[in-house]
Amino acid sequence: MTDTPLTDALAGRGRLFGFPSGYWLLNVIEMFERLAYYLVRSVVAIYIMQADDPHGLHFTAADKGTIYALWFVFQSILPTFTGGFADRYGYKRSLFLAITGNVIGYCLMATQTSFVGFTFGVVVLASGTAFFKPALQGSLAQNLDRKNSSLGWGIFYWVVNVGAAIGPVLANIIRHDYSWQALFFTAAAVMSLNYLMLFTFKDFASGSDKTASPLQVLTRTLRTLGDWRLATWLLIMSCFWLMMYTLWDLHPNFLTDWNDSGGTAAFFQGSSLFPDNWAIQTDRGWQVPQEILLNLNAVLIVALMIPVSWLVRKLRTLESMVMGMAMATAGILIAGLTNLGWVFLLGVVGFSLGEMLTGPKKNEYLALIAPVDKKGLYLGFVNIPVGVGGLIGSKLQGYFYGHFGEKAVLAQKYLAEHAPGAGGWDGKLGTLDTAAGVARTEAFAKMQQVTGMDAQQATTLLWNTYDPQYHVWLPFAGIGVAAIIALVFFARAARKWADMDA
């Protein structure tokens, strides 16, 4: 049998399409990890807090905000330190630890239904991911150079979104046809496939000092973070990712509560090209599940990420990020200020293009400015903006959506303010159950009884009365605009710094 570039690559030797074989194996590992992750993350917001999901946990928006905040702390801030450990102790060893943590985390999420138990499962999962990210990305950085960096990180981001595109489609099937528990166990099984992949390649040398103690690794990490220019860039990007993750983590509930995708559902039903479960019967008629609507983001990235990376390959990374942040902010405003399915999809196109210009470039920027012996350390830093932005954003989401956006809460408010005999509510969220005379999980049904309206009419009444779109999305868009302005000034200043100009 004659060897080919493909067989050489699969055997762990040679190059394929200009990249080392190890680069492609790392991309496969990333795809499995992201597939498992998006199986869960695309729908778990519904499981955690949606008031009308009969099999969910029915936690509050504030509870969800706390869970997601801890998720971000452990998943995206912890890599600030685990990146240095991956350089010191080896990428392959760190990946094994990460895979094991993820599998255990998914299993705990499947079996624990108390707030403490479920949150512990999330923390275990997130801690595993904290070791996975810098080890995987540090390995990847060792396989790229300045000539192929833009395309290489673009392909990597494309692979991430292959998992992100497939995951929600599978999640839609599993959670509706089987159970929430089956969903979490499926994610654990998919993640376990990476144990097999670990045997397909040798570890990549990091070039880091292998004699350093854990304390020395920690000291080096903190010293590197002391560079005010790097810290400033991380702060700017934290504001941007606060806005972006608000869209991904809050829209599942916002869409389920408010979006009327009946027209899109009719389009899906009228074509044999789409699966039957892309349109489901709800109390407001036929609608498209939120994970299918949001999945346009991943589909667009799969279709366009590599061409976009090629088109912007000669742009400075900072310039590309400014353009991307502006497009993403516009898209989020379009998607957030509407309750119509097709308008929301237009917004998805906008923020997806913005994400393509920003997401992979943040990895590329840190990989390019990182010293050769600190690739894992710097690629651990790339998660700080996601972690800080997600931590603060999750708590803000819990407040804004819990007070001004959730349909079940607004139904309670309406009953407390307009039902016969109403008028004794003190305006505090904690007294709504008493003032409305009904629990949050039953408030919308009670409102329909009191008003004589069907679900669609009652939803429209609440939308027009309380304007949840403005109270929820405008504050986050404002943060995005501030980040754009700050990055423009940073990009201009970076031209004077040889080590930060990329």
N, C-alpha and C positions, 0 to 999 in steps of 0.2 A: 504493500500500500504506500503510495507516494504522499509525503507530508505536504500539507498546505499551510498557508498562514493561519487558517482557522484551527486546524488540528494542532499546530504548534502552540497557539495561544491557549487552547483548552488543556494542553499538556503542561502548561506553565513555562513555556520557553518562547522565544521569538517575539515578534511584534505583529499587530493586526491594525490596519488602517492608521499606521503611524504612531500608535501608542503601545507601550509594553504590555505583555499579556497580563501581568499583575494588575494593571489598571482596569482591565475588563472584568477580571474576577472580583475585584473590589466593588465594581458597579453592580454585579449580580447580587453580592451580599447586601448592598444597600437597597436594592429593589425588593428583596424579600423582607427586610426590616421595615421599609416604608409601606409595603403592602399590608403587613400585619398591623402597623400603626394606624393606617387610614381605614382599615376595616373597623377599628374601634373609634378613632377620633372623629370621623365624619358623622357619627350618629350618637355618640355617648352623651352629648349635651341633652338629647331628648330623654335618654334613660335616666339621667341624673335629676332633671327638674321639671320636665313637661307635665303640667297638671292633669292633662286629659289622656296621658298614656296609661292604659290599665295595668301594665306590667312594669312600670318604671319605679324609681325610688321616691319620687315626689319630694325631693329636697327643694329648698327655696333658691331663688336667684343668688342670694347672699351666700348660701351654702355652696352652690356651684362655683361662685367666685373664689371662695376659699380653697376648694379642691383644685381648681385650675391654677390658682396662685402658687400653691405648693407644687403642683405639677411642673410649672415653669421654673421654680426655684431649684428643684432637684434635677430637672432635665437640662436646663439651659444655663444656669449659673454655676452649678457644680462642675461642668466641664472646664471652667476657668482653672480649676486645680487638677482635674483628672487628665487634662491635656499634657501637662508636664509629666505626670506619672506614666502616661502612655509612651512618651519619648524615653523615659528612664527604664521602664520595666518591659517594654516590648509591645508592639501593636497587636500581635496575634494573641498574646496572653490576655490583654485588655479586652479584645473582642470576645474571647471565650467567656470571661466574667460578665460582659455586657449581655450576651445572648441568654445566659442562664438567668440573670436578673429579669430580663424582659419576659421570659417564659413563666417564671414564678409570678410576676406581677399580673399578667393576663389571667392566670388561674385564680389568683386571689380576687380580682375584680369580678370574676364569674361566680364566685361562691359567697362573697361578703355583701350583705345588704344594709348593715348599719352604717352610719356616717363615718365612724372611726374605722371600721373594718374596710370599707370600700376605699376610704382615703389612704389607708395604709397600703392597699394594693396598688393604688396610683403612685405612691411614693416609691415603692419597690420597682415598678415599671420605669418610672422616670430616672431613678438612680442607675438602672441598667443602661438606659439610653445615654446617660451622662458619660459613661465609659465608652459607649459605642461610637458616639459622634467624633471625638477628637482622635480616637484610634483609627477609625476608618478614614477620616479626612486627612489625618497626618500621613497615613500610608499612601493615600492618593496623591498628596502634594509631593511625595518623594518620587513619584512617577511622571511629574510634569515639570516643564521649564517655561521660560518666558515666551518661547516661540509657540508652544502649543497650549499655553495656560488658558487662554480665553475659550478656545474650543473645548478643551478638556473639562473645564468646570461647567461649561454649557451642557455637554453630554451628560455629565454627572447629574446636573439639575434636571435634565430631561428624564433620566432613569428614575430619579426620585418621584417624578410626576407620573411615570408609568404605574408605579405602585399606587400613587394618589388617585389615578384615573380608574384603576380596576377595583380598588378597595371599596369605594362607596357603592358601586354597582353590586358587588357581592354582599355588602352589608345590607342593602335593600332587600335582597332575596332572603338572606339568613334570618334577619330579625322579623320579617313578616311571615315567612313560611315555617320557621322553626322557633327559635327563642333568643332572648338576649344572652342567656348563658352559652348557647351554641356559638354565638358570635365571638365571645371572648375566648372560648376554647379553640375555635378555628384560628384566631390570631396567634395563639400560643403554638399551634401546630405549624403554621407558616413560618414563624420565627425559628422553630426548631430545625428547619431545613438548612439553616446557616451552619449548624454543626458539621454537616457534610461538606460545605464549602471551605471550612477552615483547613481541611486536609488537602486542598488542591493547590496550595502555594506556600512557599517559604516566607518567613517574616521579612519585613523590609527594614534595613538599618536606618536608624533615625539620626545617627551622627552625634547623639547626645551623650553626655558623661554618664556612664553606667555605674559609677562608684558613688554617686550622690545619694545621701540619705533622704528619707521622706521630708525631713525638716528643711534640708537644703533645696529640694525641689519646690517646696512651698515658698521659701524665701525668694528663689529666683522668679517665681510666678508673680509675687507681690511687687518685687523690684521692677519687673517689666511693666506692670500696670501703673507704676509711678510716672511713666512718661505722659505728661499732660496732653500732648498732642493725640496720642493713642486714646487716652481716656475721653478726650473731647469727641473724637470720631465715634467712639462706642456710645456716648451719651446721645449724640444726634441720631444714630441708627436705632437706639432704643425707642426714641419717640416715633420713628417710622414704623417699627415692628409692633409697637403698642397699637397703632391704628390698624395695621394689617391683620393681626391676630384677633382683634375685636371683630373684624368682619367674619373670619373663619369660625370663631368660637361662639359668637352671639347670633349670627344669622341663622343657624339651625333652629333656634327657638323663635327668632323674629319671623322667619319665613313660615314656620308652622302655625304661629299665632295669626299672622296678618296677611300674608301674600295670597292673592287670588290668581292662581295659575291655571284656572279653568280653560282658558283659550289654548294654552300650551298643552294641557292634558288632552283636549279634543284633537289637536294636531297629532299627537303621539298615537291616539286611538284610531285616527283615520289613516294611518300608514302602517304597513306590514313590516317596516324596517325597525320598529322599536318594540321592546319587550312589553308584555301586558302589564307587568308590575311597575312600569314607569308612569302609570296613571292609577291612582287609588281612590276609592270611594271614602269621603269624609262627611262630617256633618254639614259642610258647606258645598257639597257636591264633589265632582271629580276634580282632584288636584294632583300635582306632580310632587312626589316626596322631596323634601328639602335637599337630601343628599344628591339627588339626580340633578336638581337645578344648580347647586354649587359645583357639581362635578364638571361643568363646562370649563371651569378654571383649569383643572388638571388636563382635560382633553386638549384645550388650546395650547397649553405648554408642551404637551407631547407632540402636537402637530407643528409647532412653530419655534420651539426653544432652540434647536440646532441652527435653523436658518437665521434667527435673530442673533444668536451668538456669532455667527459668521459675519453678519452685516456690521455688527458693532465691535468687531475684533480690534480695530485700529483706534477706537475711542479710548481716552483715558477712563479708567474705571470710575473715578469720582464723577466725571461728566455724565457717564452712562447712568449712574445712580441718581443724579439730580433729575434727569429726564424721566427715569422710571418712577421716582417718587411723585412727580407731578402728575403723571398719567394715572398712577394708582389712586391718588387722592381724588381725582376727578371721577374715576370709576366707582369708588366707594360712595361718593355723594349720590351718584345716579342710582346705584343699587339700593342705598339705604333710604332714600326719600320717596320711595314708591311702594305701593302695595299691589302692583301689577306684575305678573310673572315675566312677560316679554320685555318690559322695561328693565327689570332686574337683570335679565340676561345681557342686555346692552351694557349695563354697568360692569358685569363680570368680564366682558371683553376688554373694557378699559383697564381695570385693575390687573387683569392677567398680563396684558402687554407691559404694564408698569412693573409687575413682579419679575417678568423675564429680563428686564433691563437692570433690576436691582438685586434680586436674590442671589444669582450666581456670582455677581460682581463683588458682593461683600466677602465671599469666600476667596475669590481671586485676589482682591486687594490685600487681604491679610497674608495670603500665601506668597505674594510677590514681595511684600516688605519684610517678611519674616527672615531672620538669619537661618542659615541652613541647618543648624543644630537645634532650632526651636520651632520647627514646623508644627508639631503636635501642640505645643504650647500656644502658639498664635492661632491655630485652627480651633483650639479650645476657646480662645477669646471671641471667636466669631459667634458663639452662642450667647455671649453676654447681652447684646442688644435684644435678642429674642427673650432671654430670661428676665431682664429688667423690665422691658416693655410688656411682656406677658404677665409678670407679677403685678405691676401697677395697673395694667389694663384690666386684668381679671377682677380685681377689687372694684375698679370703676364700673365695669360691666354689671357686677352684682348690685351696685348702688343705683345706677341709672336705669337698668332694666327692671330691677326689683321695685323701684319707686314709680317709674314713669312709662315702662314699656310692656311689661308682661300682661297679656290679655286677661288672665285669671285675676290678677291683682286689680286691674282697671275695672273689671266687672264687679269686684267687691266695692271699689270706690263708688261706682255708679249706684249700686244698691244702697250704700251708706248715705249717699247724697240725694238720691231721687226716689227711692222706694217709699211706699206709703208709710208714714210714721218716721221717716228718716230725719236727720238733723242733729243727732247727738255725737257725731264723730269728731274727734279732736284733731284730725289731720295726721296722726301718727300711724306708721305702717303696722306697728305692733298691736294696735287696737282694732284693726280692720275686721278680724274675724268676728269680734263682738258687735261692732257697729253695723256690719253687713248682715249679721245673723246667719252666716253660712261660711263653711271652710273654703279655703282657696281652691281646692280641687273640685268643688261643686258650685262655685260662684257663677260661672258662665251659664250653666244649665238653669240655675235659679233666676238669673237675669232674663233669660228667654221666657220663663214662666211669668215673671212679673210684667214684662213689656209686651208679651204676646208676639214677639218677633221670632223668626227662624234664625239659625246660626249665622247665615250670611248677613242678614239685616242687622243683627246685634253686633256683629264684628264691625260693620260699616259705621254704626252709631258710636261705638267706642273710639274708632279711628278718628272720626270727625270731631268728637267731643274732647279728646285728650291729646291729639297730635303726637303720638308716640315716636313717629319718625324724626321729628325735630329735636325732641328732648334726648333721644338716644344717640343719633348719628352726628349732629352738628358739633358737639364737644370733641369727638374723636377726630373729625375732619380738621378742626382747628389745630389740633396737635400735629397732624400731618403737614399742614401748611407751615407751621413753625419749624419743623424739621427740614423742609425744603429750603427755606431761607437760610437756616444755619449751615446746611451743607454747601450752599453756593459760596458762602464766605470761607468755609474751610477749604474748599477746592482751590480757591484763589490763593490762599495762604500756603497750601501744600506745594505749589509750584516753586516756592523758595526753599523747600526742605528736600534735599536729594533722597533721603531715606524714606520719605513719606509720599513722594510724587510718583504716582502710578496710575 
